[in-house]
């Protein structure tokens, strides 16, 4: 019986050491990359998305700033950082990032939708309305712009316009 317990203990301990070794080996490349500054931008982006989804927008901003330092012309990094900054209440900085995204991708409606949401957070409804309308101009067959503009109209107390845009969004969404 004692021998059986010792064998089980060795087996459990062996699995624990193996698991620890595997985890340590898996963590080594990330740790080494951080030390050398060569961490992959895609990894930083995914880590930022995870941080944002876990309610840690400040961490996401930090990760995205590192990524942008490495690839300053990659537009999607600015768009995600704008979202993270909007979540932290740093609206002016969020606007800068949304503006940079629009500069890099002027024909993408998502930049205007993002900036529209930020303007709404700042109670700048006229600017939010203009960006939602621009998104619709760029992507008239997508419902997101109509829904966004309906939200702005609702905030402005323009119920008829909001209802019309909601109906248009539903029609386009079919």
HELIX and SHEET records of a PDB file:
HELIX    1   1 UNK A    2  UNK A   36  1                                  35    
HELIX    2   2 UNK A   41  UNK A   53  1                                  13    
HELIX    3   3 UNK A   57  UNK A   70  1                                  14    
HELIX    4   4 UNK A   75  UNK A   88  1                                  14    
HELIX    5   5 UNK A   91  UNK A  104  1                                  14    
HELIX    6   6 UNK A  109  UNK A  121  1                                  13    
HELIX    7   7 UNK A  125  UNK A  138  1                                  14    
HELIX    8   8 UNK A  143  UNK A  156  1                                  14    
HELIX    9   9 UNK A  159  UNK A  173  1                                  15    
END                                                                             
